[in-house]
């Protein structure tokens, strides 16, 4: 008999025809009512057992966590909480779950802390919270591909192993097959990478941007969606050592078009989640409301989760220059009363998360796009503006800032002028021989082009309302943690 998913069954009408469903037992009450879940929806299917006519050895094995197959007819439910239920005629035990062992895990039906759930990350997807989060993550990933494919972008796979540092920050994981205890050495005592697999120093990528630019110069519009790695020792609720990045690159787009693309893209993906994930979003919204009941009024969210998502769709993102933002921050009460951990004293300061969130959550109360940042605090590939009246140099960079998150997108118009780019690389100490191919783009039909990077986990964090980025990726990689 063809197995039906619970999501489909719950949307069906009662029928005398026998159906089959499989899943994991969430609860078994009164030796009669099985709450079954197969991961297709946050909702459980109630399967009613006539225990007087069932083999007791089978009933004894219907325990929390067990995998079972149920056959029966779909009838109108007599109880509250569901419209239909299965009148069970047959139960097959597919995989037993020892109640004593279950009691030691997060499968035990009680509230567990998120920290406890991370310790059992291989089981946490079977909880309501993580089932909802991971279904949303899946739908958001699909929406990203759908948006770019509908808009004529070509999906490209950029290298995971690379010899270049796109960000120039040096926070990269090395890739090598040399013996760590006895590596070959040069005469000066340095490691001889000529004897390594790639015959040079290589690392895990921090970004596919530079390679994506090369393809934008032939295909016009491309995007990447793949893993990136940062060896940054940041134990925060917003950082991961391994994460997923979406990076579109578009030939002939200037910074204004780049900002338009970022805003349109984000709104599309959020709208998709609202349209296709109502049950999971409602559960996560209710979860947040219950959590916030124990918080002081001042710490509670001003809006419900779904209202917050709709507010992003209904408002244009405010666009202001870095210089305008510095003036706002410098003259703010938070800065004057020294509430900021990092006080804003002068132009040129590198904005921190507290500054970004002040602009979004307190000042404008909507998403904000900052642009034209000081050249000294941004990467070498960003297009240099003419100096302003005070002689200050800025680049055509942009950051999209979101409530509760801070920066969710970072991008720029790329420097298309060969001489300017070459000089910037020299000043920043970036070897020309390593990125000769990147410079070549500026010699053979250069043009204005732009792109951005969006950290996928930060988007999932915003849409789900979760508070820690480690809870929106299946197996988080952070300093000191590579479990599972």
N, C-alpha and C positions, 0 to 999 in steps of 0.2 A: 504494500500500500504506500502511495506517495506521501511523504512527510510534509506537513504544512507548517509554516512558521507562525509563531504566536501572534505576531503583529497582524498577519493576514486573517487569522482566526478571529481575533477580537473585533475586526471590522466586518465580519460575516454575520449572516442571519441564521437562526436555528434551522437545522435540517435533519431529516431522519437518516441520512446517509452516514455511514461510519467514517471517521477520520482518524489519522495518526499524527501524533506530535511527540517530539523529544525535547528534553531540556534538563535543567538541574533543579532539584528540589530546594525551594526557599523556606518552606515550612510545611508541616504535616500536623493538622489540628484534629483532635478528637478521633484519631484513627479513621478519618473520613474526608477531610478537606486538604488536598494537595495544592500548594501554591507553586506553580511551575514557571520557570523563566528560561528562554533559550538565547537571550542576548539580542534578539531582533527589535525589542522594545523595552522600555523601562517597566512596563506593566506586566504583571504576572497573570497567568491563566489559571483559573480555579478548576481543578479536576475532582469530581465528587466520586468517592469510592463507597460502594455498599459492602462494608467490611464483613458483614455476616456471611457473604457469599464469596469471600476472597481467602486464598491460602494465607495462613498466618505467617509462614516463613517469608512470603513476599512482602507482606505488610511490615514486618520487622526490619526489612532492608530499605524501606522508604524513609530515609533519614536526610537531614539537612546536608546539602552538598552532593548527594548521590545523583548520578545521571540515570534517567529512566526514559522509557518509551511508553506512551499511553495511547490506547485505542478506545474509541467510544463515539457517542453522538453528541452533537452540539445542541444544547437546549437553552431556553431562556432562564437566566439565573433567578433563583428564589431569594438570594441574599443581596445585600448592598455592596456597592463598590465595583460591580461589573454587570454588563448587560447579558453576557452569555457565559456558559460554563460547559465543561464536558462531563457527561454522564458516563463514567468509566466502565468499560467492559473487560479490559485487559491491561495489565501493567507488566512491563518487562524491565528488570534491573540491568542496566548497561554497565554501570560502574558504581561499586559500593563506596560509601564514605563512613568510616568508623566514627561514631559520635564522640568517643573520648578524644580522638585526634582532632576532630573538627572543633572541639571546645577550646583547643589551644591555638586556633587560627582566627583570622578575621572573618571567616565564613560564619562564625557564631553570630546569631542575630541580635546584636546590640550595637550601640554607638561606639565607634572606635576613633581615636585621634588620627589626623592625617599623617602624623609621624609614625604611628603604629602601622598604618596602611602602607607607607613607603618601605617598611621593613619586610613586608610580604608582598612586594610589587608583583610577583607572579600570580597572586590570588586576587589582588585588589580590583581587577576589572570585573569581578563577579559581584561587587557591591553596587548598589544603586548609583552612588555618586560617580564612581569611575566608569561604570557602564555608560552613563549619560555623557560624561566628558569625552570618552573615546569615540562614541558614535558621532558626537558633534565634531570632533577632530577630523574624522573620516569625511563627513559631509563638507566641511570647510575646505579640505584638500580637493575634493571633487569640484567645488564651486570655483576654486582658483584656476584649475585647468579649464573649466567651462568658460570662464570669463575671457581668458587669453585666446582660447581657440575660436570663440565667437568673434573676437576682434582682430583676427588675422595674424596673431603671433605664432611663431614657430618655436616649439619646445626643444631645447637643446640640453645635452648632458655635458657639463663641464668637468674637468679632471678633479678627482678626489685627492690624488697625489700630485704635488706641484713643486716646482723649484723657485717660485716667486711668492713674495708676500704682498698681497694686494693692498693691505692697509698700511704697510710699513711700520707696524707696531712691534714686530718680532715675537708676538705671543703665539707661537706655533708648535705643534707636536711633530717631532722628528720621525721620519720613516727611514729605517735602515735594517739591513740584515747582517751588519758587522757584529762580531763577538763583543758584547759589552764589557766583558772581563779582560779581553786582550785584543783591542782594535789595532789595525795597522797604523803606524805613525810615520809622519814626515820627519826629516832631520831636525826640525825645530820643535818637535814634540807634539805638534798638532795632529789631529786625526786625518789620515789619508783617505779621503772620500773617493779617490779614483778607483779604489778597490771595492767600493760599495756597489750594490746592484745597479743603480742608475749612474754610477761614476761621478756623482756630485751630491751635494747636500739636498735632500728633499724633505717635504713636510706634508701634513694633512692640510687641505685647503681651508682658508679663513673666508674665502669668497670666490664665486665664479665670475665676478664682474669683468675682469680684464679679458678673459677668454670670450665672455658673452659680447663684449664690445666688438671683437673681431668678426663675430658672426652677424651682428647687427649691420656691419659695414658691407655685408653681402646679401643678407636676407631682409634687411630693413627693420623688422620687428621680431625680437626673440625674447624668450624668458627661460630662466632656470628655476628648478624647484628641487633642491637636493640638500644633503647634509653639509654642515660646515663645522669647523672645530676651532676653539680658542683656548689656548693654555694660559688663561687669565685666572689668577688665584682669587676669585671673587665668590665668597660664600654668601650670596644675597638671594632674595626671593625672586630676582629678575634675571639671573645669569645661569647659563649652563655651559659646560665644556664641549658638548655635542648638541647641535640643534639643527633645525631645518630652515633654509632661506629661500625666499622667492625673490628673483632679481630680473626684472624686465630691462631691456636696453632697446632704445629706439633711435634710429638714424633720422636726422632732420628735426628732431624735437629739441626745443630750447627749454629753459627751466620752467617757464610758465606752463608749457604743454606737459612737462613732467609732473608738475603739481596737480594739474587737471587729471592726469592719468591715475596718480596715486589716490586722489579723493574718489574718483569714479570707481576704481577697482575695489577699494575698501568698502564702499557703500554697497556694491553689488554682492560681495561675499557675505556681509552682515545680513542683507535682505534675504539671501538664500537660506541662511540659518533660521531666520524668523519664519520663513515659508515652509521649511521642511523638517524642523526639529522642535515643534511646539511642545510635545510631551516632555522631552529632555530639558528644554529651557524652563518649562514650568516647574519641574522638579528642582532644578538648581536655584531657581528664584525662591521657591518655598524654603529650601535649605538655608539660603542666605538670610531670609527673614527670620527664621528660627534662631540662627546664630546671633543675629544682631539684637535679639530681645535681651540678651545678657550684657550688652554693651551700653555705656552711657549714651544719652541722646546725641551728644556732640560728635560721637564717633560713628554714628549710624549713617548709612548711605542716604542721600537726599532722594534718590530714585530707585525704584525696583529695577531688577536686571533687564527685563524686556523693555521697560520705559527708557532705560539708559541706551539700549541698542537703537531704539526708534529715534531718540533725540539726535544720534549721530546721522541718521538718514535724513532727518527733517531740517538740519541746520547746515548752512555752508561753512566750511572750515575757515576760520579767520586766518588771514595771511599777513604777517608782519615781518619786518627785517629784524635781524639780530640786534642792530643798533636801537631800534624802537623798543625791543624787548628789554635790553639793558636799562634803558631809561625808566621803563615801568617797574622793573625789579629794584633798581637803585632807590627809587622814590617810594617804594611800598612800605607799609607799616611793618611788615614782617622783617624787612631789611633794617629799617631805622631802629626797631626795637630789638634787633639782634636775635630774632627767632630762627633765622637761617643758620644752619651749621656752617655753611660757606657764604660769608657776606659778599655782596656785590659792591665793589669799591670803584672799579674802573672798567672802561671798555677793553675788551680782549679776554675777559674771564671765560673759562670753559664752563658752560652751564651744567649744573648737576641735576639729578632727578628732582630734588626739592624745588628747584627754580622752575623746571618744566611743568611740574604738577601745580605750582602756584599759578602760573599763567593760564593753565587749562581749567583747573578746578575752582579757583577763587576769583581770578580777574575776568576772564572771558566766559567761563562756564560752557565751553564747547571745544571741540578739537581745534588745534592751532597748528599752522605751518609756519615755521621760522625759516628765513632764507637770508642769503648774503652774510655768511659767517666770516670772522677774521681768518685770513689765509694761514696764519701761524698754527692754528689749532685744527686744521683740516688736512686731508690727504693730498698727495702730490698731483693726482689726476683731475682735480676739480678746476674748472675754468676760472682764470684770474680776471677780476674786474679792474677797471681803471681806478686808481687811488682816489679817495674822496677829497673834499676840500681841506681836510686835516691831515692828508697824506696817509690815511689808513688804508691798508690793502685788504680786500675781501675777495671771497670766491663764491661762485654761483652754486652754493650748497643749500640743501633744504633738509629739515627734519619735521616729520609729522608727529605731533605730541597728542597723547590721549589721556583722558581721566583715569586715574588709578594705575597707569602704566608708565607715563612719561613718554620717552621716544619709542615709537612703534615702527617708524620708517625713517631711513636715512638715505639721501640721494643727492644727485648734483647734475648740472650740465658738465660734461666732460671737456677737458682742455683739448681743443682740436688743432691748435697751432703748434707746429713742430718745434720751432725755436723756443717758444715759451715753455712747453712741456720739458724739453731737453734741459733748459736752464733750471727749472724747478727740481728735476731729478738730481742734478748736480748739487744744488744747494742742500737738498735733503739726504745726500749721500747714498742715492739709489744707483747701483751699477748699471751703466747703459748696456753692457754686454748681456745682462740677464733679461732685459726687457727690450731688446732691439726690435723684436717683432711687434711690440706695442707701439713703439715709435714709428715703425713702418706704416702703420695705419694713417699717420699724419703726412706721409709722403706720397701715397697713392690714392688720390681722390678723397682728401679729408673733408669733413663736413661737420656742422653742428650736430651733436647727439647727446642724449641724456638717459639716465636710468636711476633706479633706486633699489634698495634692499629692504625687505620686510622679514623680520624674524617671525616665523610661523607660530612658534610657541607663545610669543607675546600677543599675537592675534587671538589664539585659542584662549589665553588667559583672560583677555578682555571679554570675549563672547560668553565664556562660561561663568565668569564672575569668581573664579578661583583666586586664592590669594598668593599662591606660590607656584612658580613656573615648573617646579619639580612634579607638580600634580597634573600637568597637561601633556606629558610625554610618557610613553610606556615605561621606559627604564632610564631615569635621569643619570647623567654623567656629570659629576661635580667634584671639586677638590676632595680627595680622600675616599671617593665612592665610585667604584666601577662594578658593583654587585650585579648579579644576574647576567 
